[in-house]
Amino acid sequence: MLQRRNLLGAATLAALLLSLTACGGGEKPSAAKRPEAAGGSDQAQNEATQLGAEITNVLDRVMAYAVARSGRAPATIAEVGLDSLTPKIVRRVSRQGRDILISVAFRRPAGRAVSECHGTNRVLEELSLMGHYELTCTVAGGGTRTFTIEPGAATAK
């Protein structure tokens, strides 16, 4: 009975997160209120948005997995039914303190403005509460930069 109740609670939590993500969590902040990354290019923003969409997809699956297993996060991406390598990207799961960290990188970073982005499970919380989220990404040249990602802004390339 207790196990059934835990599964119902996990399903309810997953449905709530999905519905909040789908509706954007309310009103979007105006451009004046949003933090803007300094000196960014459209290419870098588009690539960060692509990687961000992949991070939210992986995080959604990883969190559903963890909820169904009493908080135990998967050790590998394969445990949640995804390939760690695709023709275009590499996916990794790890821990950052108590948070689950998802890293997504382009397999062929040559010619790209962004090579890799990271996000914790807090990305889903930011998305549901604020309608956008921030990712830390590695840019060409090896530096890091924080990007603000708006849902639905991913571009297909």
N, C-alpha and C positions, 0 to 999 in steps of 0.2 A: 504494500500500500504506500509506504514512504517513497519507494523508488518511482512508483507511478506518479505521485504528487510532484516529485522533483522533475520528471520529464514534462509534466504539464506546465510547471513553472518555467522550465527552460524554453518550451515552445512559445509560451506567452511572451517571455522576454525577447526572443528572437523576432516574433511578429511585431512587437512594439518598436524595436530598433529598425526593422524594415519599413514600417509605416512612417516613422519619423524621418527616416532617410529619404523616402519617396516624396514626402510632402515638403521637404526642405527645412522643416523645423520653424516655420513662420516667416516673418517678413525679412527680406534681405537687407543688410545694412547699406546705407548710401555709400557712394564712392568716396565721399569726404571722410566717412568714419572707418573705412576699411584700411588696414595697414598695407602699404604698398612697398614692394621690394625695390631697393634702390637700383636705378640704372639697368633695368631688365630689358631683354629683347623679346619680341613675339615668339621667336623660335624656342627660346628657353622656357617661356611660360607654357607654350603648347606641349613641349616635351614633358615638363613637370606635370601638366594636367593629364597627359596620357599615363604616366607612371602612377599618378595619384588615383586615377580610376582603377587601375590594377590593384593598388594597395587596398582601396576600400573593398573591392571584391574579395580579395584574399582575407582581409580582416573579418569580413562578415562570416565567411566560412570557418575561420579559426575560432572566432568567438562562439559560434554555434557549437562547434566541437567541444570547446572548453566548458560551456554551460552544461552540455549533456554529460560531461565527465567530471562533475563536481569541481570545476576550476582548473583541471589539469590541461595545460596547453599541449598541442601536438609538438613532437620533437622534430618533425619534418613536414614539409608541404605535402608530401605524398599521403600522409595520414588523413588529410582533409579531402582527398580525392583530386588533387591538382598535380600537374607535372611541375617540377622545379625548373625545367628548361623547356622553352618553346622556341620556335624559329627566331623570334625577335627579342625575348626577354628571359631573365633569370630571376627566380623568386626564392627568398630565404625567410625562415622564421627563427627568431631567437628571443632572448629576454633582455630587457633593460630595467634592472631592478625588479619590481613586481609587475611591470607592464610587459605585454607581448609586443615585440618589435618585428615589423615586416619590412624587408628590404627588397626593392625591385630595381633591376639594372638592365640597360640595353645590352644585348650580347655583342653588338658591334658599335661601340661608342664613337668610332672615328667619324668626324664631321658633325657630331651632335654638340649642342650647347650644354646639355645635361646628360650625365652618364648614369646616375643612380639616385634614387630617393628612398627615404626611410620614414616610417610612421608607426606610432604605437597605437594601442587600442583606444587611446584618447581621441584619435582622429574621428572615430564614429560618434563620440560624445560631442565634439566640437561641431560636427556636421549636423547632428540632430538639434543642438541648442542654438547655433549661430547661423546655420545655413551655408557655412564654408569652413574650411580647415586649413591648417598650415603644415607643410612638409619641409624637412631639411633635405636638400639635394646637393650632390657633388656636381660641380660645373666644370666645363673645359678648363684645363689648367690646374685642376686639383683643389680649388677652393670650395667652400660651401656657401650656400645661399638658402634663405627661407622663402618659400613661395606660398602665396595664398591661392587656394584652389576653390573655385566655385563649382557646385554640382551641375552636371549637364553641359559643362563647357568643354568636355573632351573632344578633341578633333581626331578624325580618322586619318591615319597616314600609313 
